[in-house]
Amino acid sequence: MNELRVSVATYDQVIFPHPEHGMTMLALERKATVLKDGSVTVRAQPFGGGVKILDPSSLEEMLGELQFDCERSKQEQDFRILIPPTKWGKVRQYCLHHLEDLADNELESSPVRELTEEFEETLGVDLRPEQYTFQPIGSVVENIPVWTKNWYARGYSTVRVYRTYSVQLLDTDLCKTLLAASRDVSDQDLGMRAMENETGRANSALALPLNSVTEAWLALQPESRYRKIKVDGYELDESVLAVLGNVDVPQYQRM
């Protein structure tokens, strides 16, 4: 495979004050996946997801006909495309420019759709605009290619661009719902759900003290931070680092 896979996504630092003691909590999405050998992995990552290509005209002028990494990405117009490695610099600048505009007509840069869908999927909650606020944090570029673990596009060498947002939950009842899901659904429970689901996957939420998550990665040397870690017994994906702006890692260029 000589193509370089480019994945573009929004990631959200979803935070809220604990209703009882006021500690700032970080909300994450927990994902259970059944692997081909029958084992189950459970990991937590930021809320957010793939950026949709709304108007491909400029990208097609740059790249020709877009080559998506799989049929699913093509059908959903997710920005997960294959490009010649020599085009990465131009594609990166294109993404950074268009993701700055929440009303951009070429890329879906707003986090609202993905956030709403994921709260419905993980909590069964119809997230309403008055229940939260959001504001951009910035952009993160992962220039060093890594082998993708994506369910649909395994094996491609991948670079990534993230647009990150700070999302503040305002509704106390919503915060309590999230905490209950975090407390009452164990990783084992989630794994069983995935095994019983024909898709082999299941989702829930996780809430951890923001300081605990941040300090766990800061305790490592910068060159050792880009990896999964466990906090309070839960495995956190390295992608959580994207929304922890005060944790430096060599793999991320923050803008």
C-alpha positions in Angstrom: 0.0 0.0 0.0 1.7 3.2 -1.2 -1.2 5.5 -0.4 -1.3 7.6 2.7 -4.5 7.5 4.6 -5.8 10.9 6.0 -8.3 10.9 8.8 -9.9 14.1 9.9 -12.2 14.3 13.0 -13.5 16.5 15.7 -12.7 15.6 19.3 -14.4 17.1 22.3 -13.1 17.7 25.8 -16.5 17.2 27.5 -16.3 18.4 31.1 -18.8 19.1 33.9 -18.7 19.8 37.6 -19.5 16.8 39.8 -23.0 17.5 41.2 -21.9 16.5 44.7 -18.4 17.8 45.3 -17.8 20.1 42.3 -14.7 18.4 41.0 -14.2 18.8 37.2 -15.0 15.6 35.5 -14.0 14.5 32.0 -16.6 12.5 30.0 -15.4 10.0 27.5 -17.0 7.5 25.2 -16.3 3.8 26.1 -16.2 1.4 23.2 -16.2 -2.4 23.4 -15.2 -4.3 20.2 -15.2 -8.1 19.5 -12.0 -9.0 17.7 -11.6 -11.7 15.0 -10.1 -14.1 17.6 -13.2 -13.8 19.8 -11.6 -11.6 22.4 -13.0 -8.2 23.4 -11.3 -4.9 23.8 -12.7 -2.0 25.8 -11.2 1.4 25.6 -12.3 5.0 26.2 -11.7 7.9 23.8 -13.0 11.5 23.4 -16.5 12.1 22.2 -16.4 13.2 18.6 -16.0 11.6 15.2 -15.2 11.9 11.5 -15.6 15.2 9.7 -17.9 15.0 6.7 -16.9 16.3 3.3 -19.8 18.6 2.3 -18.4 19.9 -1.0 -15.5 17.8 -2.5 -14.8 20.2 -5.4 -11.6 21.8 -4.1 -10.3 18.5 -2.9 -11.0 16.9 -6.3 -9.1 19.8 -8.0 -6.2 19.0 -5.8 -6.3 15.2 -5.8 -8.5 14.1 -8.7 -11.4 11.7 -7.9 -11.4 11.0 -4.2 -10.3 7.6 -3.1 -12.0 6.7 0.2 -10.5 4.2 2.6 -13.6 1.9 2.5 -17.1 1.8 1.1 -18.6 3.0 4.4 -16.5 6.2 4.4 -17.6 6.8 0.8 -21.3 6.4 1.5 -21.1 8.7 4.5 -18.7 11.1 2.9 -16.4 10.9 5.9 -13.0 12.5 5.5 -11.1 9.3 5.5 -9.3 9.3 2.2 -6.2 7.8 0.5 -3.7 10.3 -1.0 -0.2 10.2 -2.5 2.2 11.0 0.4 3.5 14.0 -1.6 0.1 15.6 -1.3 0.0 15.5 2.5 1.3 19.1 3.0 -1.4 20.6 0.8 -4.2 18.5 2.2 -3.1 19.4 5.8 -3.2 23.1 5.1 -6.6 22.7 3.4 -8.0 21.0 6.4 -6.6 23.5 8.9 -8.0 26.4 6.9 -11.5 25.0 6.5 -11.9 23.6 10.0 -11.5 27.1 11.5 -14.9 28.1 10.2 -17.9 26.6 12.0 -20.1 27.6 9.1 -17.7 26.2 6.4 -19.4 24.9 3.3 -16.8 22.4 2.3 -16.0 20.6 5.6 -18.4 19.9 8.5 -16.3 21.5 11.2 -19.0 21.9 13.9 -19.0 19.2 16.7 -22.8 19.3 17.2 -24.0 16.4 15.0 -21.4 13.9 16.2 -21.9 14.9 19.8 -25.7 14.6 19.6 -25.5 11.2 17.9 -23.0 9.8 20.4 -25.0 11.0 23.5 -28.0 9.2 22.0 -26.0 6.1 21.3 -24.1 5.9 24.6 -26.7 7.3 27.0 -30.1 7.3 25.2 -30.2 11.0 25.7 -31.6 13.6 23.2 -29.0 16.3 23.7 -30.5 19.7 23.5 -28.6 23.0 22.7 -29.5 24.5 26.1 -27.8 21.6 27.9 -24.2 22.5 26.9 -21.9 25.1 25.5 -18.9 24.6 23.2 -16.0 26.6 22.0 -12.9 25.7 19.8 -9.7 24.8 21.6 -7.6 24.5 18.4 -6.3 22.0 15.9 -4.0 19.0 16.4 -2.0 17.5 13.6 -0.5 14.0 13.8 2.2 14.2 11.1 4.0 10.9 11.9 2.1 8.1 10.1 0.8 5.2 12.2 -0.9 2.0 11.2 -4.6 2.4 11.5 -6.7 0.2 13.8 -9.9 1.3 12.2 -12.4 -1.5 12.0 -13.0 -0.9 8.2 -9.6 0.2 7.0 -6.9 -1.8 8.8 -3.4 -1.7 7.5 -3.2 1.7 6.1 -0.4 4.1 7.2 -2.4 7.1 8.6 -1.9 10.7 9.4 -4.6 12.7 11.2 -6.0 16.2 11.7 -8.3 16.9 14.7 -10.4 20.0 15.4 -10.8 20.1 19.2 -13.5 21.7 21.3 -14.2 22.3 24.9 -17.8 21.2 25.7 -19.2 22.3 29.1 -22.3 20.4 30.3 -24.8 22.7 32.0 -27.7 20.4 32.9 -27.3 18.7 36.3 -29.7 15.9 35.5 -27.6 15.1 32.3 -24.5 15.0 34.4 -26.1 12.6 36.9 -27.2 10.4 34.0 -23.6 10.3 32.7 -22.2 9.5 36.1 -24.7 6.7 36.5 -23.8 5.1 33.2 -20.1 5.4 34.1 -20.7 3.8 37.5 -23.3 1.1 36.7 -21.9 -0.3 33.4 -18.7 -2.2 33.9 -16.2 -3.0 31.2 -17.3 -6.6 31.6 -20.9 -5.6 31.1 -20.0 -3.6 28.0 -18.0 -6.5 26.6 -20.9 -8.8 27.0 -23.2 -6.4 25.2 -20.7 -6.3 22.3 -20.7 -10.1 22.1 -24.5 -10.2 22.0 -24.7 -7.5 19.4 -24.5 -8.7 15.8 -22.2 -5.8 15.0 -19.7 -7.0 17.6 -19.6 -3.5 19.2 -21.2 -1.7 22.1 -20.8 1.8 23.5 -21.3 3.5 26.9 -19.9 6.5 28.7 -17.1 7.0 31.3 -16.6 9.9 33.7 -13.2 10.4 35.4 -11.7 13.4 37.3 -10.0 15.5 34.7 -7.0 16.0 37.0 -6.5 12.3 37.4 -6.4 11.7 33.7 -4.1 14.6 33.1 -1.7 13.7 35.9 -1.5 10.1 34.8 0.0 11.1 31.4 2.1 13.9 32.9 3.8 11.3 35.1 5.3 9.8 32.0 8.2 11.2 30.0 7.0 13.1 26.9 8.4 10.5 24.5 6.6 7.7 26.4 3.1 9.4 26.6 1.7 8.4 23.3 0.1 5.1 24.3 -2.8 3.7 26.1 -2.9 4.0 29.9 -5.1 2.9 32.7 -6.7 5.3 35.1 -8.9 4.0 37.9 -8.8 0.6 36.2 -10.1 1.9 32.9 -8.1 1.8 29.7 -7.8 5.1 27.9 -6.9 5.4 24.3 -4.0 7.6 23.3 -6.4 9.7 21.4 -7.6 11.2 24.7 -4.3 13.2 24.6 -5.7 15.2 21.7 -8.1 17.0 24.1 -5.5 17.5 26.9 -3.9 20.6 25.7 -1.4 20.9 28.6 0.1 17.4 28.0 2.8 17.7 25.3 3.6 14.7 23.1 6.1 14.6 20.2 3.5 13.1 17.9 1.1 16.0 18.1 1.5 19.5 16.6 -1.0 21.7 18.4 -2.2 24.9 16.7 
